Amino acid sequence: MRAPIEVLRGKERRKMKRWLVGPLVVGLFLGLGAPAGAETRDLVKFGGDVAIEEGMKVRDAVAIGGDVTVDGAVERNVVVVAGSVSLGPSATVGGNVVSIGGAIEKEEGAQVGGDLVEVPLPGVSSVVASLFQGNWPGFFWAFRLFSIIAAIGFMALALLIVSLIPRPVGLISATIEEKTAKVIGWGLLGMVLIMPLAILLAISIVGIVLIPLEMIFVVVATLIGYIAVAQLIGKRITAALRKPNQPIFWETLWGLIVLSLIGLVPLFGWLIKSVAGLLGLGGALCCLYQIHKS
């Protein structure tokens, strides 16, 4: 019988700890170190414009897929992704004004305490806006074709990963199985901190460079965790078929097939795959925390 994978030891544990624990600790430190709520509120909007009229006062103004117009007061920062910023003559901003994929227009009389940062990304604004508004011609069929190609490519990538690094996948799978409640908690914590951490990094010029690293870390952790969930599902399937202790490659393949078939079911499939992603991210973060403690 194949021995269960419990703990990474020796050089493998130290190597994994160096590669993965550092970014996690930095991310948690920055995310938890954000200032606590004050009397003024944050104004955040996805897929729409933000308008701060004269006489209004907010703490931060954030728009993703929309523009921000300021004629009132922003205590700290204005951050826009895939949109532009317009500062009227009566606008006051205590911190930085950042536009990623757009432009900043500052009228005479507008006061900015920090820096004006423009990160031009041609075409990003129109693409993001069309996705939020759902008016891209042929979007449905293009999405279907992309989904099929992505599913095939993802399955190949997942099987390659589990072949190259079976131990971390097995460790995360065992953690999800044994500590499900704790894994869910870690997954929710990770999801909650993603956006605040990105916003926190975006308001500093140096931090903007770190945003891609944060995204890569989240994607890699979720990817490996999702593969571990698939392996756990495949393990349960083979046990139910009275063929337990199959190689991890075949367990993962069975799990990926099941998740892909479930994903074809409207709404329910999306929900199940989202839960699998949440468990995967939580399992990866939980394992990193345990390795860091030991």
N, C-alpha and C positions, 0 to 999 in steps of 0.2 A: 504493500500500500504506500501511496505517496504521502510523505510527512507534511502536515499543514505548515504554512508559512506564518510564523508568529512575529519575529523581530529581526530587523537587519542588524548584523553584527559587524565588528571590526572595521576594515577599510571601507566597505560599502556604506555603512551607516555614517561614518565621518564624511565621506564624499557627498552623500545625499544632503547631509546637514549643511555643508558649506554652500552647495549649489542653491538650495531652496529655502532654508530657514531665514537667511539674511533678508531677502526681499519681503518675506511675510512679516517679520518683526518690524521692519521699517514701515510697511504699509499700515500695520495695526497702530504703530506709534503715531504716525501722522494722522490717521483717521480718528483715533481717540483723542488726539491732542487738539482737535478743532475747538474753537471757542464755544462756550455754552450759549444757549438762547438768551436773548435780551428782550427788552420791551418792543423794539422794532422788529419787523418780521422780514424773512427772506421772500423774494418773489421769483419763483422758478416756473418755467413753462416749456413744454415739449411740443414742437410742431405748431407754434403760434407766436405772435408778437407780444412783447411786453412794453407797456406804456406807463411811465412814471410821470404823472401830471404835476403841474406846478402846485406846491403846497403839500404834496405827498412826501413821505420819508420812509425808506426801507433800509434794511441792513445790507443785503446783497441782491443783485439782480442778475438772473441767469436765464438764458434762452438757448434751446437746442432746436435747430430747424426753424428759426424765426429771428426777427430783428428786435432791438431794444431802443426805445426812444426815451430820453431822460430830459425832463423839464423841471423835475423836483430835486430831491436830495437822496443820495445813496451813501450810507455811512462808510461802507468798505469798498467792495469791488463790483465791477460790471464785467460779466463773462458771457460771451456769445460764441456758440459753435454752429457753423454753417449759417451765418447771418451777419448783419452789420449793426453798428451802433451809431446813433445820432444824438449828439449832446446839444441841447438848446441853450440859448443865452442865459437862462436862469438855472441851468443845471449845476449841481455840485456833487463831486464824487471824492470821497475821502481816500480811496486807495487807487488800484490800477484799473484800467479799461482795456480788456483783451477781446479781440475778435479773431477767431480761427475760421478761415474760409470766407471772410467778408472784409468790410472796410469800416473805418471810424471817421465820422464827420463831426468836427468840433466847431461850433459857432463862437463868435466873439462874445466874451462874457462868461462862458462856461469855465468852471473851475475844477481842476483835477489834481488831487494831492499826490498821486503816484505816477506811473508810466502809462503811455499809450502804446499798446503792443498789437500789431497786425501780423497775422500769419496767413499769407495768401495761399489758398488751395483752389485753383480755377475749376469751376464746374461743380464743386461740392454743394454749394447752396441750392442750386436748382435740382440736383438729384435728391438731396435730403427732403426738400420741400415737396417734390412730387411723390415721394414715398409716403410722407405723412398725409398728403391730401388724396392719395390713391388715384391720381389722374395720369399715370404713365401709360401710354397706349401699349397694349399687348402685355401688360404687366403680369396678368394671370398665367398666360401660357409660357412666358419667359421664366416665371417663378417655378412652374411645374417642371420644365426642362432642366432648370438649374438644380432643382431638388433631386431629380433622378441622378444627374451627374455627380452631385455632391454626395449622395448616399453611397454610390459605388466607390467614389474616391475615399470617403471617410472609412468605409469598411476595410479597404486595402491599407489605409494608413493605420487604423486601429490594430489590425492583425500584425503589421510590421512592428508597431510599438510593443505589443505584447510578446513578440518573438525576441526583441532585442533587450527589453527590460522586464522580464516576467516577475521578478521579485517585488519591485514597488507596486505593480498592479495587484499582485496577490496580497500584499500587506494592506493596501487600501480596501480591497474586497473583504478581507477578514475583519478589518475595523468596522466597516459598514454593517457587517453581519452581527458582530458582537456588541457594538455600541451605537445602535441605530439612533436613539434619542439624542445622544451627544453629537453625533454626526449631523443630524438635522439642525441642531443649534449652531454648529460651526458654519453650516451652509447658509443659514439665514443671516448670520453675522457678516459673512463674507459678501453676500449680496447687498446688504445694507451699507457697507463701507465703500463699495466700488465707486459710486457716484460722488459722495462727499470727498473721497480721496482725490478723484480726478479734478474736481472743482478746486480743492485746496492746492493741488499742484499747478493748475492753470493760472492761478492768480500771481504766480511768480515766474519771472523769465527763466530761471534755472529749472523750475519745476515742470515747465512745458515739455522740456526734453525728456523728463521721466515718465510722462503720461503713456507713451508707447510701451515702455518697460512694464508699467502696471498692467496694461491690457494684455501683453504677452504672458505675464505671470498668471493672470486670471484664466486666460484661454488654455494655457498648458495644464494648469492644475485641474480645470474642469474637464479637459479632454482625457487626461489620464484617469481621473475619477470616474468619468462616464464609461470608459473601457472597463474599469473595475466593476462597475454596476452590471455591465453586460456579462462579465465573467461570472459574477455571483448568480445571475439569472440562469446562465448556461449550466452552472454547477447544480442548481436546483432541478433543472430539466433532466440532466443526465441521471441524477439521483432518483427522480421519479420514474425514469425509464429502466431503473435497476442496472444502470451502467455507471456507477460512481467512480470518482478518482480518475477521470479522463485527463489527458494533458491540457494545460491551461489554454493552449491555442484553440482546441476544439470547443472547450467550454465558452470561450469568448466568442467564437464564431456563432454558436447556437444562440447566445444571448443577443448578439448584434442582429441576427435574423429576426428574432422575436420582436425586438424593439423597432426594427424597420417596418415590420408588418403592422404593429400597433400604431406606428406613426401615420399609417395611411388612413386611419379612422379620423374623420373630421372632429376637431375640438378635443375629443377624448384622447386621441393619439398625441396631440400637441401637449396636453396636460401631463400625460404619463412621461413623455420624454423630458419635459421641464422638471418634473420631480426627480427623474434619473440624473439630470444635470445638477440639480441642487444637492442630491445625495453625493454625487461624485465630487463636487467642490468641497462639501463638508468633510467627506472622507479624507481628501488630500490635505486640507488644513488641519484636521484632527491628527493625522499621522505626523505632519510636520511639527505640531506642538508637542506631541509625545516624544519625538526624536530630540527636540530641543531641550526638553526637561531631563531626558536620561543622560 
